[in-house]
């Protein structure tokens, strides 16, 4: 006669040894079921859904809060964190000397993809990519011919042409301004496209151009940019296109003070000074960054050069609630016609890179 009674699934057990044996069997069966269920479920998931990747993002000294070029890159990477569930680490390079060190650090830690933002990172990417051939690299605004590097380039002159035409339709003084950041071929490309678009509308229009400087500090010097904008305004410029990174804010302050218009760049900057930003020349660095991360995660990374222009939505002009009152239906119709003609190659926008 046993003094204790044990119950399991409606069955009465009078023996502790028997009860323990049955419980062990039940636990084993449950574990087996869970393991089989996991394996079956995993078999029907894409490989990319089972594992994350590590991505290193190297921003230039303008930083993720420049509301322009770097902000767009950071936004694209953050979208990848949310939608693709990647592991992201980002660093803001304080100077040119630190860029190579940052890329090497990411590579040594076996990051799956390292992305450099800005033309100034081209040399560093080329050097570190050759030292770490198994690591994938991407660089925006520089062309690096290496078997493990994807170069992401934009047709800035096409988007600049559109905003130049828009500025020419908006001006009352027939004088426009252009403020560039660092005086380099890339920014000269913006300037040339802007001027060509303006002259398409009015061949006699005047464009005053200035650059903040010749060093990387030019991207983060709003006081100097404001000074240049005020000088252009004193020469009757009433629409100023600025392509100067964080220095853009100086131009925006100037146009607000003098009650004229600016045109932003890279990100949609229309909301920074509502009613004073005629439009923004969009450079979809966010989409390019997201796309290269997605391809890497899906094992579809391929080296070489990808160009983003009007035809692919890589560049465009911004129209939203902040500026729709500034652009008439006729102006929009004309700009969209020019856009269509560029895409169809009826209009060939002059390109500073191809200047003889």
N, C-alpha and C positions, 0 to 999 in steps of 0.2 A: 504494500500500500504506500502510495506517494503522498507527501504532505502538500506539495505545491502543484498548481495547475497553470499551464501556459497556453496562451491563445495565439493563433496566427491564421489570418484569413478565414475565420469561421471554424477552424479545426482546433480541437483541444489537444494539447500536448501534455502528457504527464511525466515526460522525461526531459530534463534540462539539456542533456547531450543531444537528444533528437531535435529539440527546439533550436539549438545553436546551429546545428547542421543545416536545417531548413532555411534559417535566416541567411546563412552564408550563401546558399544556393540562390536565394531571391536577390541578394545584392549583386552576385555575379551576373545573373540574368539581366538586371537593370543596367549594369555597366556595359554589358555586351550590346544591349539595345541602343544605348546612347552612342557608343562608338560606331556602330553600323549606320545609325542615322546621320552622324557627322560626315562619315566617309561618302555616303550616298549624296548628301546635300552638296558637299564640296565638289563632287565629280561634275555637277551641273553648273558650277560657278566658273566664270572666266578667271584665268590665272591672276589678272590684275585685281580682282576683288578679294583675293586671299592674302595678299601681302602689300604692305605700303612700300614706298620708296623714300629715300632721303634726298632732299633737294636743298642745295646751298644757293642763296641769292646774294649777289654782291652789288650793292647800290653805290652810286658815286657820291661825292660829298654833298650834293644837294639834299640827299636824304629822302626817306619815305614820305615826309610831310611837305615836300616842295610844291604840292598841288599841281604838278606838271609831269615831267618825264618819269622820274623815280616813283612818284605816287601811282602812276599807271602800272608800272611793272609790279609794284608791291600789291596792288589791287588784284592783278591777274594771279599772282602767287597765292594770295589769301583765298581766292575763289577755288584754286586747286586744293587747298587745305580742306575747304568745306565740301566740295563736290567729289574730289578724288581721294580724300582721306590720306593725303601725303604727310610726311614729316618735313617741316620747313624750318630752316635756320637762315636768318638774314643778317648781313653786316653792312654798315654804312662806312665806306672807305673815307678816311679823313684826308688822305693825300695820295698822290700817284705812287709813292714808294710803298704804301701799305697794300696796294691791290694785289701784287704778286704773292705776298705773304698770305693773304686771305684765301686766295685760290688754292695755294699749296696746302694750307691747313685743311680745307674741305676735302681735297683729294686724298691726303694722308689718312683721313678718317673714313675713307671709302664711301663717300656720298655717291649716290647713283647719277646725279646730274648737278652740275655747277653752272650757274647762269651769271654772266657778267653784263651789267647794264651801262652802256655808253661806249663811244668810240675809243675812249682813252684806255679801255681794258683789253683792246685787241692784242697788243704785244704780250701782255701777261698771260692771256688765255693761250696764245700760240706756244709760249715757252712751257707753261705748266702742263698743257695737254700732251706735249711731246714726251714729257717726263712720266706721265701717268696714262699710258695708252688704253688702259682698261676702263678709265673713268670717262663719262660722257660730259661734254661741255657745250654751252651755247653762249653766244655773245650778240648783243643788240647794237646795231649801228657800226659794226666793224666786220670785215670779211677776212676770215681765217681759213686757209685751205689745209685742213688736217683731217685725217680719217675718223677722228672722234669729236669733231666740232661742227655744230650747226650754227651758221651765220644768219641772223635775222635782220634783214634790211628793209627800209621803207622808202616809198617814192614821195618824199616830202614836198618836192616841187609841184606835184600834181594837186595836192591839197592846198598848197600855198597859192597856186594859180586861182583856185576858186575864191578864196577869201580876199585875194587881191581884186578880183572882179567885183566882189560884193562891196569892198571898201570904195571902189571907184564909183559905184552907183549911190553910195551913201554920202560921200563928201560934198560939202558946199563950197569949199575953198579951192577944190581941184589940186589939193596938196596933201600927200599922205606921208606917214612916217614908218620907218622900220627900225626896231631896236633889237640887235642880235646880242647873244651872250658872248661867248668866246669867238674871236675872229678866226674861223676854221672853214674849210670847204663845205662841210655839212651845213653850217648856218648860212653860208653864202648861197647854198642851194635853195634854202627857204626864201632868201631875199630875191633871187633871180626869178623864181616862180611867182612870187607876190607881185613883183614889178610887171612881169609879162601879163598876168591876169588883169591888172589895173589898166595897162595899155591896150588890152583887147577892147575894153569899154571906152576908153578915152586915150588915144595915142599921144595927146599933148599933156597928159597928167604928170605931175611932179612927185617924185618919191625921194624923201630925205632919209639917208641910212647912216646909222651909227652902231658901234659895237662897244659893249661894256669894257672889254679888255682882251688880252692875249694869253691869259693864264687861266687855270681851272677856277680860280677865285671869281671869275666873271659870272659863274652860274649862281653865285650867292652874294650879290652886292646890290640890293634894292636901292640904296641911296644914289649910287652912280647911275643906275637905270632911270631913276626918277629925274635926275639932273639932265640926262640926255633927252628924255621925253619933254621936259619943260622947254628945253632949247628948241626942239622941233615944233612945239606948239607956238613958240614965239615967232616961228617962221611960217605960221598959218596952217600947219598940219592939223587936221581935225579928225583923222582916223589913224591910229598907230598899231601896227602889227608887231608883237613882241615875241621873240623866241629866245628866251634867256634863263630858263629854269626858274629857280627861286627868285631871281632878280626881277621876274615879271611883276612882282608885287609893287615895285617902285613905280613902274609905268602905270599900273592900275590906280595907284594913289594920285598920280599926276593928272590922269584924265578925269578922275572924279572931281578934283579941285578945279579944273578948268572947264568942266562940263562938255567934254568931247567924248570920243569913243576909242576903245582899244579892241584889239583882237587877240584872244588868248591862243594857247598852243598845247599840243600833246593831249592832256586831259581836257575834259569839258570844264572850262573855267568861267562859264557864263554867270554862274551864281556868286562869284566872288565880289563883284560890284554890280548888282542887278540894275539893268537899264543902261549901264555904261560899257558893257562888253558886247560889241556888235555880234560876234560869234567866236568860236574857237576852232582852230585847225586841228582836228582830231588825228592823232597818231596812235593807233590802237596797239600800243605796246602791251597792254593788259591781255588782249586776245592772243598775241604772239607768245607771250610767256606761258599762258595757260595751255596753249596748243602744244608747245614743245614738252611741257611736263606731262600732258596726257599721252603724247606719243611715246615718251620714255616709259611711262607706267604700263602701257599696252605693248611694250617690246617692239615698237614701230619707229624708234628713233633712227633718223638717217642723217648723216653728215651732209655738208654742202650748203649752198645759199638759197634761202627762200626770200622772195621779195613781196612786200605787201603794198598794194597801190589802191587806186580808186576801184578798179575792177573786182578786187577781192574784199573790199571794205576795210582795207588796212589804213587808209587815210580818208578823211571826209571833212565836212563842215558841220558844226553843231547847231541844231535848231530845237529849242525847248521853250518852256513857259517863261524863262527869264529873258529871252530875246525875241520871241515871236512877234511882239508888237513893234520891233525895230526893223523887221524885214517884211516888205509888202509882198502880196501875192505875185506881182509882176517881177520883183527882184528874185524871188524864189524860183519862178518859172525860168528866168534867164540863167540863173546859176545851175539849175538842174539840166538845162539844155547843154551848157558848157561841159558839165560833168559827163553827160552821155557822149558828147563828141570826143572827149579825151579818152574815154573807155573804148570807143570804136576807132580811135586813132585818126579821126578827122582833124583833131587838134593835137599837135605834138608840142608838149610843153618843153621849153628850153631847160637844159639840165647843166648845172655848173660843173658836174663831174665830167661832162662831155665837151666842155668848153675848149676851143682850140687856142 
